[in-house]
């Protein structure tokens, strides 16, 4: 029965002259039957699918802090660094060329204190994240392999520092689809006025079917790009235009049956039809209570922009979206403090700290944190040495990231860097290790999740080369 409906749905789309209105109604009526369709070979749509084994998490929110936050000023205090301020750095290398550093060690200006029952020390710059430390899994021993922003961004977002690979969100939705019928399965939230280093490739599908590319939504104004015409046309004219476009798409698809972009285009039209009926209400933040708006800092112009993005991220996973990627607030490499770090770092922390903690609190009180894995991370960290006397240069050898929910340990600090917070020294975690662990929590084996490209079975983690493994010490 479901196969008959699936074929009828496609025939209907080929022949219809009703336009989006008819498409939307028919799509909603047939959604449940189509949801049972499974392609055992290659997934080409967002139909919800099961993983390789029982999952601890259903969705992911990745808060990507582009530029590289300074671990020794935020999450990883070092007494030795404080004591040896101004001395020559021993065996420290970094920067764009990853060269030995000639400038002296530079102590952190900021005070640290023990937070929560776990007693983990956080900086005075992140008091709100410190207040939810007992819900966090703090990994202080992360390391990467590229000292430059683009390569390190690709590494953190795609598992490889070469451009042209599928993003983590693309792999996840390829494997699992989405539980939302009326919203994209993989959503990217960013300020419309800026695109950070790495550009669109940090949420690209690459050689996975095009439907698994991240879809950009805005947290202000009309959240869905190009859904509503700016110059409305008469109903009949619009319906005829869309019907003609549908027929042309189908002709092209018949000529090029293996072209995933065409299938993605058709799927997106169907999704757009459903979104016309539902998206405005589902993404309308005015439905939130005044208390929730205050929680995310929407009543303060400093925190409002990022707060709106994170509140929208919560609404998205609440409605079944599988993967939400939130880019940092406006500003070129906003965490990239080569100079004036003592003023610029507090500024970006004021914008992001309260909303980030609010997301954790809100997910927890709504019963969503167990099923949602939150990742707070940049592409690398900073050096313990001075750069020009007031800043810190790039450092891929050791940095801190924060995790929450999704079946991971809470109130737990994993690993350590050396005495200067320069390099991961204990219980080291690579970016591919992180990817393998995220997939594991979603019920996916990183070695079994494959896509054949020109005869090669590609994976997210490329474990034969990287040695990626699930970090079971992070799992509750």
C-alpha positions in Angstrom: 0.0 0.0 0.0 2.7 2.5 1.0 4.6 1.7 -2.2 1.5 2.5 -4.3 1.1 5.8 -2.5 4.8 6.6 -3.0 4.4 6.0 -6.8 1.1 7.9 -6.9 2.8 10.8 -5.1 5.5 11.1 -7.7 2.9 10.8 -10.5 0.8 13.5 -8.9 3.8 15.8 -8.7 4.6 15.2 -12.4 1.0 16.0 -13.6 -0.4 18.4 -11.0 -1.5 21.9 -12.0 -2.5 22.9 -8.5 0.8 24.5 -7.6 2.2 24.8 -4.0 -1.2 24.9 -2.4 -2.2 21.5 -3.8 1.3 20.2 -3.2 1.2 21.2 0.5 -2.2 19.6 1.1 -1.4 16.3 -0.7 2.1 16.2 0.9 0.6 16.5 4.4 -2.1 13.8 3.6 0.5 11.3 2.3 3.3 12.0 4.8 2.7 9.0 7.1 2.6 6.5 4.2 5.7 7.9 2.6 7.6 7.8 6.0 7.5 4.0 5.8 9.5 4.0 2.5 13.1 2.8 3.0 15.9 2.6 0.5 18.2 -0.1 1.7 21.0 1.0 -0.5 21.3 4.8 -0.5 19.3 7.3 1.5 18.0 10.2 -0.7 15.5 11.9 1.6 14.9 12.9 5.2 12.7 10.0 6.1 13.5 9.0 9.7 15.8 5.9 9.8 17.2 3.8 12.6 21.0 3.5 13.3 23.2 0.5 13.8 22.3 0.1 17.5 20.3 1.7 20.2 20.9 5.5 20.4 21.4 7.6 23.5 20.8 10.9 21.6 18.3 11.9 18.9 19.7 15.2 17.8 22.8 17.4 18.0 23.2 21.2 18.5 26.7 22.3 17.6 27.7 25.8 18.9 30.7 26.5 16.6 32.9 29.3 18.1 34.8 30.3 15.0 38.3 31.7 15.6 39.6 29.6 18.4 38.8 30.4 22.1 41.7 30.8 24.5 41.6 27.7 26.8 44.0 29.1 29.4 41.8 32.2 29.8 38.5 30.4 30.0 38.5 26.7 31.0 42.1 25.5 31.7 43.9 27.4 34.4 47.6 26.8 34.9 49.6 27.8 38.0 52.9 27.2 36.2 51.9 29.6 33.4 51.0 32.3 36.0 54.3 31.8 37.8 56.5 32.0 34.7 54.9 35.0 33.0 57.5 36.8 30.8 59.9 33.8 30.7 61.0 32.2 27.4 58.6 29.4 26.3 60.1 25.9 26.3 59.3 23.9 23.1 56.1 25.9 22.2 55.2 26.1 18.5 52.2 27.4 16.7 50.8 30.1 14.6 49.9 29.8 10.9 53.2 28.2 10.1 53.4 26.1 13.3 56.8 27.5 14.1 58.7 27.6 17.4 57.7 30.6 19.5 60.2 33.3 20.4 57.9 35.5 22.4 57.6 35.0 26.2 54.9 33.1 28.1 51.9 35.3 29.0 49.9 34.6 32.1 46.1 34.9 32.1 44.7 38.2 33.5 41.5 36.5 34.5 40.5 34.9 37.8 39.3 31.3 38.0 37.1 29.7 40.6 35.7 26.3 41.4 32.1 25.8 40.1 29.3 23.5 41.0 29.6 20.3 43.0 32.2 19.0 40.5 34.5 21.8 41.5 35.8 22.3 37.9 37.5 25.7 37.6 36.1 28.2 35.1 37.1 31.8 34.4 35.3 34.8 35.6 34.5 35.5 31.9 32.1 32.6 31.7 30.1 32.7 35.0 26.9 31.4 33.4 28.6 28.4 31.8 30.3 27.9 35.2 26.9 27.8 36.8 25.9 24.7 34.7 29.2 23.0 35.0 27.6 20.0 36.7 25.7 19.4 33.4 28.8 19.6 31.3 31.4 17.2 30.1 34.6 19.3 29.9 37.2 17.9 27.5 40.5 19.7 28.2 42.7 17.4 26.0 41.4 18.1 22.5 43.9 18.4 19.7 43.8 19.0 15.9 46.2 18.9 13.0 45.9 22.3 11.2 47.1 25.7 12.5 45.1 27.7 9.9 41.5 28.7 10.2 40.1 27.2 7.0 41.7 23.8 7.4 41.0 23.6 11.1 37.4 24.7 10.5 37.0 21.9 7.9 38.5 19.5 10.4 36.1 20.3 13.1 33.0 20.5 10.9 33.8 17.6 8.5 36.4 15.4 10.2 39.1 16.3 7.6 41.2 19.4 7.0 40.8 19.1 3.2 37.9 21.1 1.7 35.2 19.3 -0.2 34.1 16.7 2.4 30.6 16.3 3.9 29.8 18.1 7.1 29.1 16.1 10.3 25.4 17.3 10.0 25.3 15.9 6.5 26.6 12.5 7.6 24.1 12.4 10.5 21.1 13.2 8.4 22.2 10.9 5.6 22.3 8.1 8.2 19.3 8.9 10.2 17.1 11.3 8.3 14.9 13.6 10.4 11.9 13.3 12.7 10.6 16.7 11.4 8.3 16.5 8.4 7.9 20.2 8.1 11.4 21.6 8.7 14.8 20.8 7.2 16.7 17.9 8.9 20.0 19.8 9.0 19.8 23.5 9.9 22.5 26.2 10.0 21.9 29.4 12.0 24.2 32.3 11.4 24.0 36.1 11.2 23.1 37.0 7.7 25.8 39.7 7.6 28.8 37.5 8.0 30.2 34.1 6.9 33.2 33.0 8.9 36.3 31.2 7.7 35.5 28.0 5.8 32.5 29.5 4.2 29.6 27.3 3.1 31.9 24.2 3.0 31.6 23.9 6.8 28.0 22.8 6.3 28.2 21.3 2.7 27.0 17.9 1.6 30.0 17.4 -0.8 29.5 14.1 -2.5 26.6 13.0 -0.4 23.1 13.5 -2.0 22.4 17.2 -2.1 19.4 17.0 0.2 21.7 16.5 3.1 23.4 20.0 2.8 22.7 22.3 5.8 19.8 24.7 5.2 20.3 28.2 6.4 17.6 29.9 8.6 17.7 33.3 10.1 16.9 34.0 13.8 15.6 37.5 13.0 12.9 38.6 10.5 11.6 35.9 8.1 13.5 32.8 9.2 13.1 30.9 6.0 14.9 32.3 3.0 13.0 32.7 -0.2 9.9 31.0 1.0 7.6 34.0 0.5 7.7 36.2 -2.7 8.5 39.8 -2.1 6.1 40.7 -5.0 3.1 38.4 -4.7 1.5 37.3 -8.0 -2.1 36.3 -8.8 -2.9 32.8 -7.5 -3.4 31.3 -10.9 -0.2 32.7 -12.4 1.9 31.4 -9.6 0.3 27.9 -9.7 0.9 27.6 -13.4 4.5 28.8 -13.1 5.2 26.2 -10.3 3.5 23.4 -12.3 5.6 24.2 -15.3 8.8 24.2 -13.1 7.8 20.9 -11.7 7.4 19.3 -15.1 10.7 20.7 -16.3 12.4 19.3 -13.2 10.9 15.9 -13.8 12.1 15.9 -17.4 15.6 16.6 -16.3 15.4 13.9 -13.6 14.3 11.3 -16.2 17.3 12.3 -18.4 19.8 12.3 -15.4 18.4 9.8 -12.9 21.6 9.7 -10.9 21.8 13.4 -10.4 21.1 13.9 -6.7 20.7 17.7 -7.0 17.5 17.2 -9.0 16.1 14.9 -6.5 17.1 17.3 -3.7 15.4 20.2 -5.6 12.1 18.2 -5.8 12.3 17.2 -2.2 13.0 20.8 -1.2 9.9 21.9 -3.2 7.8 19.4 -1.3 9.4 20.6 2.0 8.8 24.2 1.1 5.1 23.4 0.4 4.8 22.0 3.9 6.8 24.8 5.4 4.4 27.4 3.9 1.7 25.9 6.0 3.6 25.3 9.3 7.0 27.1 9.5 5.8 30.5 10.5 4.2 29.2 13.6 6.9 26.6 14.4 9.7 29.2 14.2 7.8 32.2 15.8 9.8 33.2 18.9 7.0 35.5 20.0 5.2 32.4 21.3 7.8 32.0 24.0 7.2 33.3 27.5 8.8 36.4 28.9 10.7 34.3 31.4 12.2 32.2 28.6 13.2 35.3 26.7 14.9 36.7 29.7 16.7 33.4 30.3 18.3 33.6 26.8 19.1 37.3 27.2 16.6 38.6 24.7 16.0 41.6 26.9 19.6 42.8 26.6 21.0 44.1 23.3 24.4 42.5 24.1 23.1 38.9 24.3 19.9 39.2 22.3 21.3 38.3 18.8 23.0 35.1 20.0 20.2 34.4 22.4 17.6 34.3 19.6 19.8 31.9 17.6 20.0 29.5 20.6 16.4 29.8 21.4 15.5 28.9 17.8 18.0 26.0 18.0 16.0 24.6 21.0 12.7 25.0 19.1 14.2 23.2 16.1 15.3 20.1 18.0 12.1 20.2 20.0 10.3 19.8 16.7 12.4 16.9 15.5 15.2 18.6 13.5 18.2 16.2 13.7 21.2 18.5 13.5 21.5 22.3 14.2 24.8 24.1 13.7 25.0 27.6 15.2 27.8 29.9 14.0 29.4 32.5 16.3 28.0 36.1 16.5 29.0 38.7 13.9 32.6 39.8 13.6 35.6 38.5 11.6 37.0 35.4 13.5 35.3 36.6 16.7 37.4 34.4 18.9 40.7 35.0 17.0 42.5 37.3 19.4 45.9 38.0 18.0 45.9 41.3 19.8 44.0 43.1 22.7 42.8 39.8 24.1 42.2 41.3 27.5 39.4 43.5 26.1 38.2 41.5 23.1 37.8 38.2 24.9 35.5 39.6 27.6 33.5 41.2 24.8 32.6 38.0 23.0 32.1 36.2 26.2 29.5 38.7 27.2 27.6 38.0 24.0 27.7 34.2 24.2 28.1 33.0 27.8 24.6 33.6 29.1 22.8 32.3 26.0 25.0 29.2 25.9 24.2 28.3 29.6 20.5 29.2 28.9 20.3 26.6 26.2 21.6 23.9 28.6 19.2 24.9 31.3 16.2 25.1 28.9 16.9 21.8 27.3 17.2 20.2 30.8 14.0 21.6 32.2 12.0 20.5 29.2 13.4 17.0 29.3 15.3 17.4 26.1 18.9 17.3 27.3 19.1 13.5 27.6 18.2 13.2 23.9 20.1 16.2 22.7 23.9 16.3 22.4 25.3 19.9 22.7 28.8 20.7 21.5 30.5 24.0 22.3 33.8 24.3 20.5 36.1 26.3 18.2 38.4 24.9 15.6 41.5 25.1 17.8 42.8 27.0 20.9 45.4 29.7 21.6 49.1 29.7 22.6 50.4 30.3 26.1 52.9 32.8 24.6 52.4 36.4 23.9 51.8 37.7 20.4 52.9 41.3 20.1 52.5 41.7 23.9 48.7 41.7 23.9 47.4 38.7 22.0 47.7 34.9 21.5 48.3 33.0 18.2 46.7 29.8 16.9 47.3 26.6 18.7 45.9 23.2 17.4 48.0 21.1 19.8 45.7 21.5 22.8 42.3 23.1 23.5 39.1 22.7 25.5 35.6 21.9 24.3 32.4 21.5 26.2 29.8 18.8 25.7 26.4 18.3 27.4 23.6 15.8 27.3 23.2 13.0 24.8 24.1 10.2 27.3 27.6 11.7 28.1 29.0 12.2 31.6 28.0 15.3 33.4 30.1 17.2 36.0 33.1 15.5 34.5 36.5 16.9 33.4 38.4 14.7 30.9 42.1 14.8 30.2 44.6 17.6 30.7 47.1 19.7 28.8 50.7 20.3 29.9 51.8 22.8 32.5 51.3 25.7 30.1 48.0 24.6 28.5 49.9 24.2 25.3 49.5 20.6 24.2 47.1 17.8 25.1 49.1 15.5 27.5 46.7 13.1 29.2 43.7 11.2 27.8 44.1 12.9 24.4 41.1 13.3 22.2 41.4 14.0 18.5 38.7 15.5 16.3 38.1 12.2 14.6 37.7 10.6 18.1 35.1 13.3 18.9 33.3 12.5 15.6 33.3 8.8 16.3 31.9 9.4 19.8 29.1 11.7 18.5 28.0 9.1 16.0 28.1 6.4 18.6 25.7 8.4 20.8 23.4 8.7 17.9 23.5 4.9 17.4 25.9 4.8 14.5 29.2 2.9 14.1 31.7 5.3 12.5 33.3 2.5 10.6 30.1 1.1 9.2 28.6 4.5 8.1 30.0 4.6 4.6 29.3 6.2 1.2 30.9 4.8 -2.0 32.7 7.5 -4.0 34.3 6.3 -7.3 34.8 2.8 -5.9 36.1 4.0 -2.5 34.0 3.5 0.7 34.4 6.9 2.3 33.7 7.4 6.1 33.5 10.5 8.3 36.4 9.5 10.5 38.7 7.7 8.0 39.7 5.5 11.0 42.3 3.5 9.0 44.3 6.7 8.6 43.3 8.7 11.7 43.0 5.8 14.2 39.7 7.3 15.4 37.9 5.5 18.2 34.9 6.1 20.4 35.9 7.8 23.7 34.1 5.6 26.1 35.4 7.5 29.1 33.1 10.4 28.1 30.0 8.2 28.1 27.8 7.9 31.2 
